[in-house]
Structures are given as structure tokens and as C-alpha cells.
Amino acid sequence: MTSNTERFRSILVPLDGSLLAEQAIPIALAIAQRARSKLKLVLIHEPLVQMEPGPAYTKVELAMLKADREYLRSVTTRLRERLGRSISSAVIQGIPVAQTLATYIRELAADLVVMTTHGRGGFRRAWLGSVTDRLIRTSEIPILVVRPREGGDTKPGVESMEPGVELREILVALDGSPLAEAALEPAIALARLWDAEISLVQVVRPVVLTSDPPLPFPTGYSDEVTAIRRESAQDYIRDVAERVREAGVRSTGIAVIGGAVPETLIDLAAPGRVSLVAVATHGRGGLKRLVLGSVADKVVRAAEVPVLVVRPTGRRAGWKPESHIPAGARASS
């Protein structure tokens, strides 16, 4: 059993030299300070591919590598005032970037990756189509994705690193399956750091009436069957909320009816109401049906608050509160 401060012992923040990518730093810094964890900044240096090998190539390549190292050193120096020796950085080389970064994450044995959906190139060249997307689909550890604000690439980097991060309510999306519950463990660990509330939600889609013969379009919805399914989902959510409270974390939950699950979650995750959304990449339908192509993917792309994405593994499938109650608390209860 691990304590709360041990849950995020090592946090990794990938950077690319842009101020957009730096917008992942404030929340990573806040988590590191509260969890007393180590923070690692990493920049993937992409070798030139447009130039033919030769003296000119070597000169340009070395200059670019030096610039990357100087940039990362300057960022690390600014953050060292807050974290001291708990922060470090590294420039690593390799292509493709996503594969190189995934390998480094495994070697580092990081517990959490915090990164933005967009980096160098801004909103016209989205990381979410390549690096972030690939990591979300393959990483064995949680990925906390931050959608940078527009115009953030023109603001001073020093200002963008002021923490000011407060997590008051974490919205955890569930669907009744053990796989979806994989998002609970890291969400609860974050909630403990801020004494935040876990808000559980399950979106129940209206039940479509069938016709005889079947038609290629819905003829209506069954309010009665939909109400029964919502009631069943509400019982499930109520049970999970109770388990979360047994773990010592404030929790509420609700089952809502919504025609489109991603859009319903995004509406519920409005800034000012919710601080962060947690969602698993797989849920009902299992690992053969990749939910990231629908729910989690759309939430990551459109949510205005950070999104914690968790890829279920055999270890994370399902969740029990016993793994989160500190040993002392269990012994005295």
C-alpha cells in the first residue's frame, strides 16, 4: 500500500521550446510541491532531416542542439527556486518523437505525465494528432492533458509558470464498468492533495424505440426504459461515491440523461464549476473497443479544464477503497 505522497513520486513534463507547451508547467509544479515529488522536464531534440549530411549539416545541427539545451536550462533555473533539487531536466534525441518520449517515460519510471495538447506550431499544428495522442493511447501511466489558451504563445514564459492552481472539484466519468473505474485511483490521489471533492457522473443515453420492420432512423425514445436505466446507473454511482467517501475523500455523484456522452461531459465540466476531468480510455465494451476514439478523445479536445486520461491495465481494472485508506486510518477505525 502506498501513501498519498508516494502516488506521484515522479512527474514528467515534455516541452518543445514553445510557450504553449510551457502552459503544462503550473499544474505540474503545483502537484509536485504538494506531493513533494520530483519534477522532470524533457525536451526531445529532433535531428534535421531536410539537409544532406556534411559540414553545413553538422554546424546547424550542433547549433540547434545547443539552443535546445540553453532553453531547457533557463526554464529549469527559473523553477529551481521553488523545487530546489527536486527538479531536473534532460534533452534527448530521437525520432519519431512520440516513440522516443514513450521509451524515456518507461526508463524514467514516471508516475504522471503532464503535457499540453498543442506545442510548437501552435493551434495550426496540434500535438494531439501526434505526440499527445500517441502517448494517451499507449502509456501505462496517467496523462494529464492541458489545453493551452489561445494567445498563450505570446505571453511571457515567467508569468505562465506562476502556479495559482486550485483543484476544488474533480469530475470523474464512469459508465458502470470496472475498466472505466481505472480513472478513480489517480483522481483520488489528486483530490487528496487539495482536499478536493470527487464528483462522479454517468451519462445514460435515451433508449431508442424499435419499429417493425426496423427503420434506418429512430422513431422515438422510451421514457420508461430510459428512466429505469438511469435509476440503475444512479444506484451504481451512489455505491461508488460511498466507496470513495470510505477512502476519506468527499464525493457526490449523479446519473444524467444525455444524447451525446462527450458533449454532456464537456457541458458539466465548465470552468468555475469543475477544476479537472478524469476519464479512462476504455470502458464498457472492453479493450477491443477503444473509447478514446469517441468519448475520451472528444473530451480531451474540447474541455476547457485539464483532463486526466488513464489507460486501464490489469492492475487498474476496478477499484477498491482499501488501497487508498492510509494504514493508520484503517487501524484506528
Legacy VTK file of the C-alpha trace (Angstrom):
# vtk DataFile Version 3.0
C-alpha trace
ASCII
DATASET POLYDATA
POINTS 333 float
0.000 0.000 0.000
1.391 3.365 -0.966
0.752 6.639 0.784
-0.706 9.647 -0.962
2.632 11.424 -1.297
4.097 8.313 -2.902
1.400 8.166 -5.601
3.130 10.798 -7.734
6.776 10.378 -6.833
7.994 11.368 -10.304
6.265 13.790 -12.700
7.387 14.327 -16.293
6.653 17.435 -18.383
7.550 17.261 -22.104
8.498 20.613 -23.651
9.337 21.658 -27.195
10.668 25.185 -26.751
7.280 26.885 -27.139
5.358 28.934 -24.581
2.268 26.907 -25.457
3.912 23.722 -24.197
5.034 25.581 -21.055
1.409 26.013 -20.027
1.568 22.474 -18.630
4.108 23.615 -16.051
1.876 25.404 -13.499
-0.297 22.405 -12.635
2.686 20.021 -12.760
4.575 22.342 -10.410
1.612 22.594 -8.042
1.256 18.789 -7.886
4.990 18.353 -7.344
5.037 20.870 -4.491
2.042 19.349 -2.705
3.088 15.730 -3.261
6.756 16.500 -2.599
7.600 14.700 -5.781
10.374 15.049 -8.313
9.701 17.054 -11.447
11.485 16.227 -14.677
11.448 18.472 -17.739
12.323 16.798 -21.003
12.822 18.196 -24.479
13.002 15.897 -27.479
15.546 17.237 -29.962
14.535 16.273 -33.492
17.555 15.853 -35.803
17.412 17.712 -39.097
16.037 15.685 -41.959
15.881 18.379 -44.653
19.650 18.761 -45.057
22.197 16.425 -46.593
24.891 15.156 -44.178
28.066 17.213 -44.323
29.901 20.100 -42.619
26.965 22.501 -43.012
24.534 19.937 -41.574
26.784 19.288 -38.583
27.158 23.003 -37.864
23.426 23.695 -37.984
22.572 20.560 -36.028
25.007 21.413 -33.223
23.703 24.988 -33.068
20.113 23.786 -32.747
21.041 21.229 -30.104
22.861 23.935 -28.136
19.831 26.228 -28.359
17.555 23.463 -27.060
19.852 22.820 -24.103
20.122 26.501 -23.241
16.370 26.931 -23.402
15.699 23.954 -21.137
18.419 25.085 -18.718
16.804 28.528 -18.431
13.374 27.048 -17.688
14.829 24.672 -15.105
16.720 27.511 -13.405
13.543 29.561 -13.036
11.724 26.637 -11.419
14.581 25.603 -9.150
13.738 28.485 -6.805
10.511 26.626 -5.988
11.591 22.992 -6.080
15.325 23.081 -5.402
16.983 19.768 -6.156
13.615 18.132 -6.801
13.647 19.445 -10.386
15.869 18.218 -13.188
15.857 18.287 -16.972
17.165 16.416 -19.965
17.440 16.894 -23.705
17.142 13.608 -25.555
17.426 12.931 -29.259
15.338 10.653 -31.396
12.623 10.259 -33.973
9.771 9.694 -34.102
9.177 11.970 -31.109
6.257 10.022 -29.624
8.140 6.728 -29.602
11.286 8.335 -28.192
9.286 10.012 -25.450
7.354 6.836 -24.618
10.608 4.919 -24.229
12.050 7.621 -21.974
8.920 7.610 -19.791
9.310 3.876 -19.225
13.013 4.199 -18.452
12.382 7.038 -16.018
9.547 5.098 -14.329
7.477 8.283 -14.114
4.149 8.175 -12.260
2.457 11.011 -14.142
2.956 12.905 -17.408
1.659 16.470 -17.678
1.596 17.987 -21.159
-0.376 20.277 -23.436
-2.469 19.353 -26.443
-0.583 21.870 -28.574
3.040 22.887 -28.760
5.435 24.278 -31.323
3.451 25.468 -34.304
0.506 26.489 -32.133
-3.096 25.586 -32.821
-2.457 25.062 -36.511
-0.125 22.182 -35.735
-1.745 20.228 -32.914
0.241 17.825 -30.801
-2.956 15.911 -30.209
-2.743 14.444 -33.676
0.672 13.003 -32.966
2.661 13.042 -29.735
-0.015 13.580 -27.079
-2.479 11.337 -28.868
0.065 8.513 -29.212
1.052 8.699 -25.542
-2.570 8.652 -24.391
-3.212 5.527 -26.430
-0.121 3.621 -25.322
1.078 4.946 -21.961
0.756 2.713 -18.922
0.711 5.751 -16.621
-1.846 8.580 -16.339
-1.511 11.540 -18.716
-2.739 14.930 -17.500
-3.557 16.934 -20.623
-3.789 20.726 -20.542
-5.417 22.633 -23.375
-3.396 25.864 -23.698
-5.233 29.131 -24.005
-5.167 30.949 -27.319
-2.594 33.713 -27.362
-0.591 31.851 -24.724
2.289 31.583 -27.157
2.822 35.343 -26.977
2.796 35.797 -23.203
5.993 35.891 -21.103
7.109 32.453 -20.037
7.888 33.553 -16.476
4.289 34.654 -15.902
2.930 31.414 -17.343
4.777 29.478 -14.658
3.051 31.111 -11.692
1.223 28.161 -10.083
-2.039 29.600 -8.682
-3.590 26.151 -9.223
-6.547 25.143 -7.076
-8.422 21.873 -7.555
-11.806 22.142 -5.856
-13.866 19.580 -7.749
-12.714 16.679 -9.930
-15.294 15.242 -12.299
-14.815 11.503 -12.880
-16.681 9.989 -15.825
-17.926 6.428 -15.305
-20.075 4.052 -17.332
-20.675 1.212 -14.889
-17.691 -0.870 -15.989
-14.581 -1.797 -13.954
-12.375 -0.505 -16.784
-13.828 2.991 -16.517
-13.149 2.931 -12.776
-9.417 2.981 -13.567
-9.680 6.775 -13.554
-10.635 6.783 -9.874
-7.264 5.905 -8.358
-5.192 8.812 -9.736
-8.173 11.188 -9.439
-8.481 10.387 -5.748
-4.738 10.855 -5.286
-5.030 14.358 -6.765
-8.119 15.115 -4.691
-6.229 14.279 -1.514
-3.542 16.846 -2.333
-6.098 19.685 -2.411
-8.822 18.187 -0.217
-10.941 18.406 -3.354
-14.303 16.760 -3.937
-14.758 13.851 -6.333
-17.884 14.329 -8.439
-18.964 11.140 -10.194
-21.125 11.149 -13.294
-22.576 8.540 -15.599
-24.314 9.650 -18.779
-27.291 7.485 -19.722
-28.318 7.668 -23.352
-32.052 7.655 -24.147
-33.308 4.223 -25.169
-34.427 4.200 -28.803
-37.750 2.612 -29.660
-37.582 -0.099 -32.304
-40.034 -0.496 -35.116
-41.231 -3.486 -37.088
-39.916 -3.613 -39.710
-36.730 -1.828 -38.492
-36.192 1.651 -39.899
-32.792 3.292 -40.533
-33.713 6.172 -38.203
-35.062 6.347 -34.650
-38.828 6.547 -34.381
-38.787 7.809 -30.806
-37.475 7.146 -27.321
-38.762 5.019 -24.483
-39.021 7.307 -21.474
-39.935 4.424 -19.194
-36.964 2.198 -20.098
-34.633 5.199 -20.074
-35.815 6.116 -16.565
-35.182 2.550 -15.381
-31.648 2.620 -16.773
-30.981 5.990 -15.174
-32.204 4.688 -11.831
-29.883 1.687 -12.138
-26.970 3.964 -13.037
-27.794 6.232 -10.094
-27.634 3.238 -7.727
-24.229 2.352 -9.139
-22.942 5.925 -8.842
-24.259 6.142 -5.278
-22.372 2.959 -4.392
-19.094 4.202 -5.906
-19.456 7.571 -4.154
-19.852 5.743 -0.857
-16.666 3.775 -1.537
-14.808 6.992 -2.278
-16.028 8.511 0.984
-14.846 5.385 2.801
-11.414 6.244 1.451
-11.632 9.589 3.229
-12.408 11.759 0.202
-15.525 13.883 -0.192
-17.675 12.565 -3.020
-21.041 13.028 -4.675
-22.474 11.527 -7.846
-25.264 11.684 -10.341
-26.559 9.825 -13.364
-27.788 12.150 -16.090
-29.602 11.550 -19.364
-27.735 12.789 -22.409
-27.946 12.025 -26.090
-24.229 12.607 -26.702
-21.917 11.455 -23.923
-18.856 13.624 -24.763
-20.878 16.815 -25.181
-22.739 16.168 -21.926
-19.459 15.706 -20.041
-17.976 18.841 -21.603
-21.036 20.856 -20.547
-20.731 19.534 -16.997
-17.014 20.381 -16.942
-17.488 24.100 -17.345
-14.632 26.187 -15.848
-15.596 27.609 -12.485
-17.761 24.588 -11.764
-15.187 21.820 -12.255
-11.401 22.065 -11.928
-10.413 18.854 -13.702
-11.956 15.899 -15.550
-10.765 12.308 -15.154
-11.661 9.684 -17.743
-10.435 6.229 -18.732
-9.550 5.447 -22.334
-11.596 2.248 -22.216
-14.905 1.451 -20.619
-17.956 -0.612 -21.384
-17.111 -2.711 -24.417
-13.653 -3.572 -23.108
-10.195 -3.176 -24.539
-11.275 -4.274 -28.014
-13.451 -1.203 -28.286
-11.257 1.868 -27.963
-13.370 4.541 -26.305
-10.619 7.100 -26.937
-11.895 7.392 -30.481
-15.144 8.768 -29.125
-15.690 9.917 -25.544
-12.226 10.464 -24.055
-10.819 11.808 -27.305
-13.577 14.413 -27.706
-13.368 15.451 -24.057
-9.606 15.978 -24.328
-10.005 18.021 -27.494
-12.837 20.257 -26.302
-12.746 20.549 -22.496
-11.578 23.902 -21.172
-10.229 22.355 -17.971
-7.328 19.874 -17.677
-8.205 16.252 -18.431
-6.625 13.304 -16.639
-6.615 10.359 -19.045
-5.983 6.874 -17.686
-5.401 3.782 -19.779
-6.743 0.770 -17.853
-4.414 -2.115 -17.184
-4.978 -5.389 -15.388
-3.767 -3.723 -12.213
-6.127 -0.779 -12.539
-9.294 -2.550 -13.699
-11.850 -1.969 -10.974
-11.188 -0.079 -7.769
-11.480 -0.726 -4.052
-11.233 1.929 -1.344
-8.924 -0.194 0.817
-5.997 0.657 -1.464
-6.417 4.365 -0.639
-7.046 4.389 3.093
-3.792 5.117 4.946
-2.690 2.212 7.117
-3.046 4.280 10.306
-6.588 5.264 9.415
-7.626 1.633 8.877
-6.077 0.531 12.142
-7.867 3.221 14.155
-11.264 2.864 12.527
LINES 1 334
333 0 1 2 3 4 5 6 7 8 9 10 11 12 13 14 15 16 17 18 19 20 21 22 23 24 25 26 27 28 29 30 31 32 33 34 35 36 37 38 39 40 41 42 43 44 45 46 47 48 49 50 51 52 53 54 55 56 57 58 59 60 61 62 63 64 65 66 67 68 69 70 71 72 73 74 75 76 77 78 79 80 81 82 83 84 85 86 87 88 89 90 91 92 93 94 95 96 97 98 99 100 101 102 103 104 105 106 107 108 109 110 111 112 113 114 115 116 117 118 119 120 121 122 123 124 125 126 127 128 129 130 131 132 133 134 135 136 137 138 139 140 141 142 143 144 145 146 147 148 149 150 151 152 153 154 155 156 157 158 159 160 161 162 163 164 165 166 167 168 169 170 171 172 173 174 175 176 177 178 179 180 181 182 183 184 185 186 187 188 189 190 191 192 193 194 195 196 197 198 199 200 201 202 203 204 205 206 207 208 209 210 211 212 213 214 215 216 217 218 219 220 221 222 223 224 225 226 227 228 229 230 231 232 233 234 235 236 237 238 239 240 241 242 243 244 245 246 247 248 249 250 251 252 253 254 255 256 257 258 259 260 261 262 263 264 265 266 267 268 269 270 271 272 273 274 275 276 277 278 279 280 281 282 283 284 285 286 287 288 289 290 291 292 293 294 295 296 297 298 299 300 301 302 303 304 305 306 307 308 309 310 311 312 313 314 315 316 317 318 319 320 321 322 323 324 325 326 327 328 329 330 331 332
